[in-house]
Structures are given as structure tokens and as C-alpha cells.
Amino acid sequence: MLESFRNIYKIHELRKRILFTLGILIVYRIGGHVPTPGIDAKALGEFFTQAAGSLFGLYDMFVGGAFRKATIFSLGIMPYISASIIIQLLGAVMPFFQRLQKEGEEGRRKITQYTRYGTVLIAALQSMGTAVFLESITTASGRSVVPYPGVGFKLLTMLTFTCGTIFIMWLGEKITERGIGNGISLIIFIGIIARFPQGVLDEARMVLGGQRSIITELMIVAFMVLVVAAIVLVTRAQRKVPVQYAKRVVGRKIYGGMSTHIPLSVNTAGVIPIIFAQSIMFAPSTLTSFFPNSEMMQTVASWFNPGAVLYSIVYGLLIVFFAYFYTAIVFNPVDLADNMKKQGGFIPGIRPGQKTAEYIDRILTRITLPGAIFFALIAILPYFLIQRANVTFYFGGTGLLIVVGVALDTLQQIESHLLMRHYDGFMEKGRMKGRYS
């Protein structure tokens, strides 16, 4: 493992990408401590101490504590994710967006542009709702979070939060373009793990203070280790579909005649369904923040608090839905079958062309379901653990799923760079050596 880390710094391009990514993430963390004008930070901190186990605490986890401090990055990257969901849904039902998806690089550029416009609109609406919500907060001691409410505060907060989200979006795109890993996922990842040291300290204080026994704490740690191991196992699980290539004679050379396989992942969509579903679950809270004095809207908001029965059911169903939805977007069995047919490949016992596409689609549908249900259960079950064992909110299943998934994806990209240049990767098995090594 140490040799692998040393090899990273021997590759100039990989070293440059990793340092660039770390630099961008440092900028993001610095911005998460720049306060928004017109807010009493101490009063807001007091409110969030009381609301640690609510949906506000969950949103604060995704933005790395920026919402708790009402910083310029309070909205985080969630408006961009919401805009991406809307654009991708439109791509499934509107011919205009379907044409853009098929136009290659130019079409992707247009879709990215529309996603940015949608991000600005959603961020503006969410920031206005957040400003109204902040003005309505009064702590238990009678302290107002916004000492001087009014139109000026709303407009300033709206401008600050929207610009902060746009800047985060730009940072994420730069990581994807010039760094290592998926920029948007890494920004959420760093926001979650930023609270890990504080979570460890809180757990240690509870044990040392006698609020929790050492046996209970060890059981919680063991549960987390098992969850992480299970997530890694399912994330790396694959169904290998055998493929045979027929021999072709071109001139004096013979091509094909080999056997290989198509690795169909149980979790093709990665952590995207979790992020998409969580973004949707923030919508009721955003809408009800516009009506702070409405009892009916507050009742609806209580139904969608983390741990509520309706919240758990809807959240789990959304994860399963987005697992299928995103898998259908990133993996097209028809294109795969056509490419195999053009190259003389076929699945033994299956006719090339349409039958091959149907066979692959059937397998993908079957293996996606247990993977999606597993991640939905992992995302929901820890809420009951939090309520029963009073665990720090960071240990929620959603945070673990995103952290483990993004870490595996980033390590896989680093592994690819190492193996491409004939260095040993992080894996003990499946190492690729140079031709003459």
C-alpha cells in the first residue's frame, strides 16, 4: 500500500490532478466558514443544537456544517443536483432533450448549459425560502436569528446563497475536468467527512461522561464496520456475462476467436440514486419554509422528517426508482448489442442483435433490484439506530453510502492511472504488469 502511494507521486499527471483536487476542496472548506451578513450566528447555532436530528441536521451534514453557520455555501451543491434530476427526467419524456442527448459532445454541452440555468433558478428559490425561514426562527431563550429582518435581508441572502451555489458548481466541474474523481460527488463527500472528527469527539464525551456504556459504543462501531463492509461488497459485486468473438481473417492476419465477459455491476448507478433521492426529500422542507405560520404545512413537514414512517417509505422507493432510472441512462443494452454484433461478438446460446439486447436488459433488471433494495435499507435503517441509541447524526446510512461509494470510485480512478503506466495498484489481486516486466 505504501509503495502504491509512492508510485502516485512518480506520475506527473496523476500527482498534478490529485494536488489540484485537494486545492479545490480546501477552497470549498474555506468558503464554508465565510458567514452571511445579517445573521446572529450564536442564535442559529443554538437552534441547530436543538434540531440536530431533524431534516435541517441532515441538510447541514450534506453541506459540511455550512447551513448551521449560515455561510455563503449554505445551500451547498443540492440545487445543482435538483436541476440535473429535472433535466434528466425531461430527457426521458421530451423529444427536444432526447435529441440533445444523442448529439454527442455538442448535445452534452447544451444540456450542461440548461442545467446551469436551472441551478440558478432553483438556488434563487431555495435561498428566498431559507431567508424567510431564518427570519422566523426564535430560539428557546427568545433570541431572534435575524436581528434586522426585511426585504433588504431577503435580497442580500438570496444573492449570497445563489452566488455561493454557482461557485460550488464551478468548483465541482473543475475537479471533474482537471482533477481526479467526480467533482460533485467529492464536494458532498468532503462535506460529510468534515464532521467526522467532531462526531468522534462527541461519542468519546458520551462514553467518558457515563451517558453511554463502552459495550454499547463497541456495538455501534461494530455495526458501522459491518455496514461499510456490506456496502463495499455490494458496490464491487458483478454479474459476468460470457462473450465469444468469432475468428475473422483479414489479409494474412486472424482477428477474434477469444472469450471474454461483460461485467454487469449490481450497483451500476453508484451513489447517484442516493443523492438524487435525498435531494427530492429536501423539497417538502423547502416548500413549507415559505409558510412558517401555517399549521397544515408544518404538519406536512413533520411527515417528512428523517425517521418518520412516510419519510422512510418514500425515501426507499425513490432510491429504487433512481437506481433503475440512472442505470437506464448510463447503460444502453441496444447499443452494446449492436457494437458486439459489428465486432463479431455473441453471447453463447443467444442470437446476436435484438435478442442479445433483451437478454442483457433482463439480467440488468434482475441484478439492479436487490442492489437498490439493499442500499435503500442501509439508508433507512440507521435512522432507527439514531433514535434508539442516540447516535451522532453523522453515522446515518446516507452519509456512509456516499462516503464509501465516492471513496471507491476515486480510488478506482487512481488505480486506473497506476495500472495504465504499469505500476502496481491498490488491489492485491488482478495486478497488471508491463509487457517486459
C-alpha positions as CSV (number, residue, x, y, z in Angstrom):
1,M,0.0,0.0,0.0
2,L,2.8,2.4,0.9
3,E,4.5,1.6,-2.4
4,S,1.3,2.4,-4.2
5,F,1.2,5.9,-2.6
6,R,4.8,6.5,-3.6
7,N,4.0,5.5,-7.1
8,I,1.3,8.2,-7.3
9,Y,4.0,10.9,-6.9
10,K,6.1,9.3,-9.7
11,I,3.4,10.0,-12.3
12,H,3.4,13.8,-13.0
13,E,-0.1,13.9,-14.5
14,L,-1.7,11.9,-11.6
15,R,0.2,13.9,-9.0
16,K,-1.0,17.2,-10.6
17,R,-4.6,16.0,-10.7
18,I,-4.6,14.9,-7.1
19,L,-3.0,18.2,-5.9
20,F,-5.4,20.2,-8.0
21,T,-8.4,18.3,-6.4
22,L,-7.1,18.8,-2.9
23,G,-6.6,22.5,-3.6
24,I,-10.2,22.9,-4.8
25,L,-11.5,21.0,-1.8
26,I,-9.5,23.3,0.5
27,V,-11.1,26.3,-1.2
28,Y,-14.5,24.8,-0.7
29,R,-13.9,24.2,3.0
30,I,-12.6,27.8,3.5
31,G,-15.8,29.1,1.8
32,G,-17.8,27.0,4.2
33,H,-16.6,29.3,7.1
34,V,-17.4,32.7,5.4
35,P,-20.5,34.0,7.2
36,T,-23.6,35.6,5.6
37,P,-24.3,39.2,6.7
38,G,-27.2,39.9,8.9
39,I,-27.4,36.7,10.9
40,D,-26.8,36.0,14.6
41,A,-24.5,33.0,14.4
42,K,-24.8,32.1,18.1
43,A,-28.6,32.1,18.0
44,L,-28.5,29.9,14.8
45,G,-26.1,27.5,16.5
46,E,-28.4,27.2,19.5
47,F,-31.3,26.4,17.1
48,F,-29.4,23.7,15.3
49,T,-28.3,22.1,18.6
50,Q,-32.0,21.5,19.2
51,A,-32.7,20.4,15.7
52,A,-29.7,18.1,15.2
53,G,-31.9,15.0,14.5
54,S,-34.3,16.7,12.1
55,L,-34.2,17.3,8.3
56,F,-32.2,20.5,8.9
57,G,-29.5,18.5,10.6
58,L,-29.4,16.1,7.6
59,Y,-29.1,19.0,5.1
60,D,-26.4,20.5,7.3
61,M,-24.5,17.2,7.0
62,F,-24.5,17.3,3.2
63,V,-23.1,20.8,3.1
64,G,-20.4,20.2,5.7
65,G,-21.9,22.3,8.5
66,A,-22.2,25.4,6.3
67,F,-26.0,25.6,6.9
68,R,-25.6,25.5,10.7
69,K,-23.3,28.6,10.4
70,A,-25.3,30.3,7.6
71,T,-22.2,30.7,5.5
72,I,-22.1,31.7,1.8
73,F,-22.1,28.0,0.9
74,S,-25.2,27.2,3.0
75,L,-27.2,25.7,0.1
76,G,-24.3,23.5,-1.0
77,I,-24.5,21.7,-4.3
78,M,-28.1,20.5,-3.8
79,P,-29.7,23.0,-6.3
80,Y,-27.4,21.7,-9.0
81,I,-28.3,18.1,-8.2
82,S,-32.0,19.0,-8.3
83,A,-31.5,20.8,-11.7
84,S,-29.7,17.7,-13.0
85,I,-32.6,15.5,-11.9
86,I,-35.2,17.7,-13.7
87,I,-33.1,17.9,-16.9
88,Q,-32.6,14.1,-17.0
89,L,-36.3,13.5,-16.3
90,L,-37.2,15.9,-19.2
91,G,-34.8,13.9,-21.3
92,A,-36.9,10.8,-20.8
93,V,-40.2,12.5,-21.8
94,M,-39.4,15.5,-24.1
95,P,-38.2,14.9,-27.7
96,F,-36.1,18.1,-27.6
97,F,-33.9,16.9,-24.7
98,Q,-33.8,13.4,-26.2
99,R,-32.3,14.8,-29.4
100,L,-29.7,16.7,-27.3
101,Q,-28.7,13.5,-25.5
102,K,-28.0,11.9,-28.9
103,E,-26.0,14.8,-30.4
104,G,-22.7,13.8,-28.7
105,E,-20.4,16.4,-27.3
106,E,-22.4,19.4,-28.6
107,G,-25.6,18.0,-27.1
108,R,-23.9,17.4,-23.7
109,R,-22.7,21.0,-23.8
110,K,-26.2,22.3,-24.3
111,I,-27.6,20.0,-21.5
112,T,-24.9,21.3,-19.2
113,Q,-25.9,24.9,-20.1
114,Y,-29.6,24.3,-19.3
115,T,-28.6,22.5,-16.1
116,R,-26.7,25.6,-15.0
117,Y,-29.7,27.8,-15.8
118,G,-31.9,25.5,-13.7
119,T,-29.3,25.6,-10.9
120,V,-29.5,29.4,-10.7
121,L,-33.3,29.3,-10.7
122,I,-33.6,26.6,-8.0
123,A,-30.9,28.2,-5.9
124,A,-32.7,31.6,-6.0
125,L,-36.0,30.0,-4.9
126,Q,-34.4,27.9,-2.2
127,S,-32.4,30.9,-0.9
128,M,-35.5,33.0,-0.7
129,G,-37.3,30.3,1.2
130,T,-34.2,29.9,3.5
131,A,-34.2,33.7,4.2
132,V,-37.9,33.6,5.1
133,F,-37.2,30.6,7.3
134,L,-34.3,32.2,9.1
135,E,-36.4,35.3,9.8
136,S,-39.0,33.1,11.5
137,I,-36.5,31.3,13.9
138,T,-36.6,32.3,17.5
139,T,-34.5,30.2,20.0
140,A,-35.8,28.9,23.2
141,S,-34.2,31.8,25.0
142,G,-36.2,34.2,22.9
143,R,-33.3,35.3,20.7
144,S,-34.0,36.1,17.0
145,V,-31.6,34.6,14.4
146,V,-32.1,37.7,12.2
147,P,-31.9,40.9,14.3
148,Y,-33.0,43.1,11.4
149,P,-35.4,41.3,9.1
150,G,-36.9,42.8,5.9
151,V,-36.7,43.0,2.2
152,G,-33.0,44.0,2.3
153,F,-32.1,40.9,4.3
154,K,-34.1,38.6,1.9
155,L,-32.5,40.1,-1.2
156,L,-28.9,40.0,0.2
157,T,-29.3,36.4,1.4
158,M,-30.8,35.4,-1.9
159,L,-27.9,36.9,-3.8
160,T,-25.2,35.5,-1.4
161,F,-26.6,31.9,-1.3
162,T,-27.2,31.8,-5.1
163,C,-23.7,33.0,-5.9
164,G,-22.2,30.5,-3.4
165,T,-24.0,27.6,-5.1
166,I,-22.9,28.7,-8.5
167,F,-19.3,28.9,-7.3
168,I,-19.5,25.4,-5.8
169,M,-20.9,24.1,-9.1
170,W,-17.9,25.7,-10.9
171,L,-15.5,24.1,-8.4
172,G,-17.1,20.7,-8.9
173,E,-16.9,21.0,-12.7
174,K,-13.2,21.9,-12.5
175,I,-12.5,18.8,-10.3
176,T,-14.2,16.6,-12.9
177,E,-12.3,18.3,-15.8
178,R,-8.8,18.7,-14.3
179,G,-8.8,16.7,-11.1
180,I,-9.4,13.1,-10.1
181,G,-12.9,11.7,-9.4
182,N,-16.4,13.1,-9.8
183,G,-16.3,16.7,-8.6
184,I,-19.9,17.0,-7.4
185,S,-19.7,13.7,-5.5
186,L,-16.3,14.7,-4.0
187,I,-17.8,18.0,-2.7
188,I,-20.6,16.2,-1.0
189,F,-18.0,13.6,0.3
190,I,-15.7,16.2,1.8
191,G,-18.7,18.0,3.4
192,I,-19.7,14.7,5.2
193,I,-16.3,13.6,6.4
194,A,-15.5,17.2,7.6
195,R,-17.8,16.4,10.6
196,F,-16.2,13.1,11.3
197,P,-13.6,14.4,13.9
198,Q,-16.4,16.2,15.8
199,G,-18.6,13.1,15.7
200,V,-15.7,11.0,17.2
201,L,-15.2,13.6,20.0
202,D,-19.0,13.7,20.7
203,E,-19.0,9.9,21.0
204,A,-16.0,9.9,23.3
205,R,-17.5,12.5,25.5
206,M,-20.7,10.5,25.9
207,V,-18.7,7.4,26.9
208,L,-16.4,9.3,29.3
209,G,-19.3,11.2,30.7
210,G,-21.2,8.0,31.5
211,Q,-24.1,8.7,29.1
212,R,-23.3,5.5,27.2
213,S,-21.6,2.3,28.2
214,I,-18.4,1.1,26.5
215,I,-20.3,-2.1,25.4
216,T,-22.9,-0.1,23.6
217,E,-20.3,2.0,21.9
218,L,-18.4,-1.1,20.7
219,M,-21.6,-2.5,19.3
220,I,-22.2,0.8,17.4
221,V,-18.7,0.7,16.0
222,A,-19.1,-3.0,15.0
223,F,-22.4,-2.1,13.3
224,M,-20.7,0.6,11.3
225,V,-17.9,-1.7,10.3
226,L,-20.4,-4.3,9.1
227,V,-22.3,-1.7,7.2
228,V,-19.2,-0.4,5.5
229,A,-18.1,-4.0,4.6
230,A,-21.5,-4.8,3.2
231,I,-21.5,-1.6,1.1
232,V,-18.1,-2.4,-0.4
233,L,-19.2,-6.0,-1.1
234,V,-22.4,-4.9,-3.0
235,T,-20.7,-2.0,-4.7
236,R,-18.0,-4.2,-6.1
237,A,-20.3,-7.1,-7.0
238,Q,-20.7,-8.0,-10.7
239,R,-22.5,-10.5,-12.9
240,K,-20.1,-11.6,-15.6
241,V,-21.9,-12.4,-18.9
242,P,-19.7,-14.6,-21.2
243,V,-18.9,-13.2,-24.7
244,Q,-17.3,-15.2,-27.6
245,Y,-15.7,-13.4,-30.6
246,A,-15.7,-15.3,-33.9
247,K,-12.5,-15.6,-35.9
248,R,-12.1,-13.2,-38.8
249,V,-9.4,-13.4,-41.5
250,V,-8.2,-10.0,-42.8
251,G,-5.4,-10.4,-45.2
252,R,-2.8,-12.6,-43.6
253,K,-4.0,-11.8,-40.0
254,I,-6.6,-13.6,-37.9
255,Y,-8.7,-11.5,-35.6
256,G,-11.1,-12.6,-32.8
257,G,-11.5,-16.1,-31.6
258,M,-11.3,-15.2,-28.0
259,S,-13.5,-15.4,-25.0
260,T,-14.2,-12.5,-22.6
261,H,-17.1,-11.3,-20.5
262,I,-19.3,-8.2,-19.9
263,P,-19.1,-7.1,-16.2
264,L,-22.6,-6.0,-15.3
265,S,-22.5,-4.3,-11.9
266,V,-25.1,-4.8,-9.2
267,N,-24.8,-1.1,-8.5
268,T,-24.4,0.5,-11.9
269,A,-25.7,3.8,-10.8
270,G,-23.3,4.2,-7.9
271,V,-24.3,6.7,-5.2
272,I,-26.3,8.9,-7.7
273,P,-29.7,7.4,-6.7
274,I,-29.0,8.2,-3.0
275,I,-28.0,11.8,-3.8
276,F,-31.0,12.2,-6.2
277,A,-33.5,10.7,-3.7
278,Q,-32.1,12.8,-0.8
279,S,-32.4,16.0,-3.0
280,I,-36.0,15.2,-3.6
281,M,-36.6,14.7,0.1
282,F,-35.5,18.2,0.8
283,A,-38.3,19.6,-1.4
284,P,-41.1,19.4,1.3
285,S,-39.0,21.3,3.8
286,T,-38.2,24.0,1.2
287,L,-41.8,24.4,0.3
288,T,-43.0,24.6,3.9
289,S,-40.3,27.2,4.8
290,F,-42.4,29.7,2.7
291,F,-45.3,29.2,5.1
292,P,-43.8,29.3,8.6
293,N,-47.1,30.2,10.3
294,S,-49.3,27.5,8.6
295,E,-50.1,24.6,10.8
296,M,-51.1,22.4,7.9
297,M,-47.7,22.9,6.1
298,Q,-45.8,22.3,9.3
299,T,-47.8,19.1,9.8
300,V,-46.8,18.0,6.3
301,A,-43.2,18.9,7.1
302,S,-43.3,16.7,10.2
303,W,-44.3,13.7,8.0
304,F,-41.0,14.1,6.0
305,N,-38.7,14.4,9.0
306,P,-35.9,11.7,9.0
307,G,-37.1,8.6,10.8
308,A,-40.8,9.2,10.1
309,V,-42.6,6.3,8.6
310,L,-43.7,8.2,5.5
311,Y,-40.3,9.7,5.0
312,S,-38.7,6.2,5.2
313,I,-41.1,4.7,2.7
314,V,-40.9,7.5,0.1
315,Y,-37.1,7.7,0.5
316,G,-36.6,4.0,0.0
317,L,-38.9,3.9,-3.1
318,L,-37.1,6.9,-4.6
319,I,-33.8,5.2,-4.2
320,V,-35.1,2.1,-6.0
321,F,-36.6,4.3,-8.8
322,F,-33.5,6.3,-9.4
323,A,-31.3,3.2,-9.4
324,Y,-33.3,1.9,-12.4
325,F,-33.7,5.3,-13.9
326,Y,-30.0,6.3,-13.8
327,T,-28.9,2.8,-14.9
328,A,-31.1,3.1,-18.0
329,I,-29.4,6.4,-18.8
330,V,-25.8,5.3,-18.4
331,F,-26.1,1.8,-19.8
332,N,-27.9,1.1,-23.1
333,P,-28.2,-2.7,-23.9
334,V,-29.2,-2.0,-27.5
335,D,-26.0,0.0,-28.3
336,L,-23.9,-2.7,-26.5
337,A,-25.6,-5.5,-28.6
338,D,-25.1,-3.6,-31.8
339,N,-21.4,-3.0,-31.1
340,M,-20.9,-6.6,-30.2
341,K,-22.6,-7.7,-33.5
342,K,-20.4,-5.3,-35.5
343,Q,-17.3,-6.8,-33.9
344,G,-18.3,-10.4,-34.4
345,G,-19.1,-11.0,-30.7
346,F,-22.0,-13.0,-29.4
347,I,-23.3,-14.5,-26.1
348,P,-23.2,-18.3,-26.3
349,G,-26.8,-19.6,-26.8
350,I,-28.2,-16.1,-27.6
351,R,-28.9,-14.8,-31.1
352,P,-27.0,-11.5,-31.9
353,G,-28.8,-8.2,-32.2
354,Q,-32.2,-7.7,-30.5
355,K,-32.2,-11.0,-28.6
356,T,-28.8,-10.1,-27.1
357,A,-30.1,-6.7,-26.0
358,E,-33.2,-8.2,-24.4
359,Y,-31.0,-10.8,-22.6
360,I,-28.7,-8.2,-21.2
361,D,-31.6,-5.9,-20.2
362,R,-33.3,-8.8,-18.4
363,I,-30.1,-9.6,-16.4
364,L,-29.5,-6.0,-15.6
365,T,-33.1,-5.5,-14.4
366,R,-32.8,-8.6,-12.1
367,I,-29.5,-7.7,-10.5
368,T,-30.3,-4.0,-10.1
369,L,-33.3,-4.7,-7.9
370,P,-31.5,-6.5,-4.9
371,G,-28.8,-3.9,-5.1
372,A,-31.3,-1.0,-5.0
373,I,-33.3,-2.6,-2.1
374,F,-30.0,-3.2,-0.2
375,F,-29.0,0.5,-0.5
376,A,-32.5,1.7,0.4
377,L,-32.4,-0.5,3.6
378,I,-28.9,0.7,4.5
379,A,-30.1,4.3,4.0
380,I,-33.2,3.9,6.2
381,L,-32.3,1.5,9.0
382,P,-29.7,3.7,10.7
383,Y,-32.4,6.3,11.4
384,F,-33.9,3.8,13.8
385,L,-30.5,3.2,15.4
386,I,-30.1,7.0,15.8
387,Q,-33.5,7.2,17.6
388,R,-32.9,4.2,19.8
389,A,-29.1,4.6,20.6
390,N,-28.9,8.4,20.4
391,V,-26.0,8.1,17.9
392,T,-24.4,11.2,16.4
393,F,-26.3,12.1,13.2
394,Y,-23.2,11.8,11.1
395,F,-23.5,8.0,11.4
396,G,-26.6,7.9,9.2
397,G,-26.8,5.4,6.4
398,T,-26.9,8.0,3.7
399,G,-23.6,9.6,4.7
400,L,-21.9,6.2,4.9
401,L,-23.3,5.2,1.4
402,I,-22.0,8.3,-0.2
403,V,-18.6,8.3,1.6
404,V,-17.9,4.7,0.8
405,G,-19.2,4.9,-2.8
406,V,-17.3,8.1,-3.7
407,A,-14.1,6.8,-2.0
408,L,-14.3,3.5,-4.0
409,D,-14.9,5.4,-7.3
410,T,-12.0,7.8,-6.7
411,L,-9.6,5.0,-5.7
412,Q,-10.7,3.1,-8.8
413,Q,-9.7,6.1,-11.0
414,I,-6.3,6.4,-9.3
415,E,-5.9,2.6,-9.7
416,S,-6.6,3.0,-13.5
417,H,-3.9,5.7,-13.8
418,L,-1.4,3.5,-12.0
419,L,-2.1,0.4,-14.0
420,M,-2.1,2.3,-17.3
421,R,1.5,3.2,-16.6
422,H,2.5,-0.3,-15.4
423,Y,2.6,0.5,-11.7
424,D,1.0,-1.8,-9.1
425,G,-2.3,-0.5,-7.9
426,F,-4.0,-0.7,-4.5
427,M,-5.5,-4.2,-5.2
428,E,-3.7,-7.3,-4.1
429,K,-5.3,-9.3,-7.0
430,G,-5.6,-8.6,-10.6
431,R,-2.4,-6.5,-11.0
432,M,-1.3,-5.6,-14.4
433,K,2.4,-5.8,-15.2
434,G,4.3,-4.3,-18.1
435,R,4.9,-6.4,-21.1
436,Y,8.6,-6.9,-20.4
437,S,8.5,-6.8,-16.6
